[in-house]
Amino acid sequence: MRAIVVTRYGGPEVLTVAELPTPTPGPGEVLARPSAIGVNFKDVYEREGRGKPSPPFTPGSEGAGTVTAVGEGVTSLVPGDRIAWCTAPAGYAEQVVVPVRAAVPLPTDITDRHAAALLLQGLTAHYLTTSTRPAREGGTALVHAAAGGVGRLLTQLLTRNGVKVIATVSTPAKAAAVRALGAWQALVTADGTDLAGQVRDLTGGRGVDVVYDGVGRDTFEAGLKALRPRGTFVLFGEASGPVPAFDPRLLASHGSLFLTRPTLNDHATDPAELLERSAELFGRLRGGEIDASVGGTYRLEEAAHAHRDLQQRRSTGKLLLSPVGEGSP
């Protein structure tokens, strides 16, 4: 089977196509043939050496497709079943081993593309707005990179719950896109932008109740300054790099702030919780409350191209790899 392999840490150029043996599912596992594979910043972190795998390895953890074989003891799934997953390793491949506990059976009205575009970022946006810092009507939130995969879904879930969203984006076109999703304000940021000042002007000097930040190093300081006293900083990613070490007294000096660094692993490892959150997401998708926008589809061998576009913020929406057919970034 074809797969993408990282033989050394580095830039997108280290993503190379290789022929590997088809894996065999073990006890409690299934083998699936993905038709759509999600591209995420987690994959970038791993490629750069900020994740756990050591070279050589196949990146990727999210996708959707059809079960082709089942391991010992598996009775809940059979070959031919359609499933999605977001925590199965070695996902950039034509065949993927998926633990049954991480497999989400797909309803007939949810396509593989929609599932692959929605699951990881959708579950992330779901736990961030229901568990980490529940969305409250009348509240205010600053959402960074709001035109990206998680940002789009956060904006939609927050606004549907009555939260006024101030979104940051990189271009006027993306600003228009997030306003169409319901954002109250969209700020085009660039080097030298006084983001905290703009946010305080928009909120009458008060600051926002919560900051959702998946960018990290480049936006951390401005986010702290944009919060109201006793506001909450939700740091859920580090697309620009990890936040430098700091003295916790900084949180006190900015108004007794709360800071949390949540992960999806701690909010969807229980199979029952995973299925419950997934069912809620699919319901919101059916009801038109959220969308599963695909910003580009790339052939498997174009994984490096997809990573470049993701890191340089060239896209709006989710990026997918297709092990079959043509890409269309």
Beta strands, then each sheet from edge to edge (+ up, - down):
strand 1: 2-6
strand 2: 15-19
strand 3: 29-39
strand 4: 63-70
strand 5: 82-85
strand 6: 96-99
strand 7: 104-105
strand 8: 140-143
strand 9: 164-169
strand 10: 185-188
strand 11: 208-213
strand 12: 227-235
strand 13: 258-260
strand 14: 294-299
strand 15: 318-322
sheet 1: 1+ 2-
sheet 2: 6+ 3- 4+ 5- 7+
sheet 3: 6+ 3- 15+ 14+
sheet 4: 10+ 9+ 8+ 11+ 12+ 13+
end
